[in-house]
């Protein structure tokens, strides 16, 4: 399908409400999934930090274990 103008593209041959609603619903669903995953990761990292105080986060996603005298 080819469009002669940008307005024709937006109209989608008369099916614009259906097409753009589907695009919007898809983008909204993806945004909710990404937000949920970020929230879940943040909660998990906080849980790990509280359960393992001997570990110190150096950079996001990286954990460094401090060596003790017992490890040597």
BELBEL-V705129 format. One line per field, one symbol per residue. ss: DSSP state (h for helix, s for strand, l for the rest). psi: psi as a letter, one per 20 degrees, with the letter a starting at -180 (. if undefined). burial: I if it has 9 or more other ideal C-beta (glycine too) atoms within 8 Angstrom, else O. Layout:
BEGIN
ss=???
psi=???
burial=???
END
This chain:
BEGIN
ss=lllllhhhhhhhhhlhhhhhhhhhhhhhhhhhhhhhhhhhhhhhhhhhhhhlllsssssllsssslllllll
psi=pqqirhhhghhlkijghgghgggghghggggggggggggggggghgggghhmiiqppgqpipppppqrhhh.
burial=OOOOOOOIOOOIOOOIOOIIOOOOOOOOOOOOOOOOOOOOOOOOIOOIIOOOOOIOIOOOOOOOOOOOOOOO
END
